[in-house]
Amino acid sequence: MGVFDESKCDCCICPMQCVLEQLIDETLSIVTLSDGNLVEVTINEVKDFLLFTSKGTFPICQITVLFIEENASKLPKLKPIRKSTGECACCEDPITNLLNNTFKGQVVDIKVRPNNNIINAPVFEVGEGIVNINNRIYISTCAITTVTPK
C-alpha cells in the first residue's frame, strides 16, 4: 500500500488509490461522479491519482464506489484511520469515525453521490477515507451523503 502524501488528496483519494493498487489485473465495477453509472473494468495500472483500465483512464478523485466481483482473487486491505487536518477534518473524518465507532457490524443504508443511490448492507470494515460494506463494496467516505441505520 502506498504512502499518504500530506495534501488535500490524503483524505479519500490516496486511500482509494491504495485500494485500487491492490486490485491490478482484477475485474470490478466502479461508479464515478461524472455520471453515477456502474462501469465494469479490468485494472491495468494505478499511478499519479489515475486509474488505467480496459475502458479508459479515470481520475481517482472521480471514483466513489468499487464493487468487487465474488470470484476476485484478492480483497484489498484498508489504510488505518488517522486524525486529519484541513478539509478532511470537517468532511471525511466525521463520517468515517461514525461508521467505525457506531455502525461497524450493523446494516445501514448509505446514500452515495452523484445520484444518491442507496446501498444497503452491513458495515464490514472502515479505513481512512473508505468503508467496506458487505465485504465486497468499497465506498469513498467523502462521497457519502447520508447514513441511515436499519
Disulfide bonds with the S-S distance in Angstrom:
none
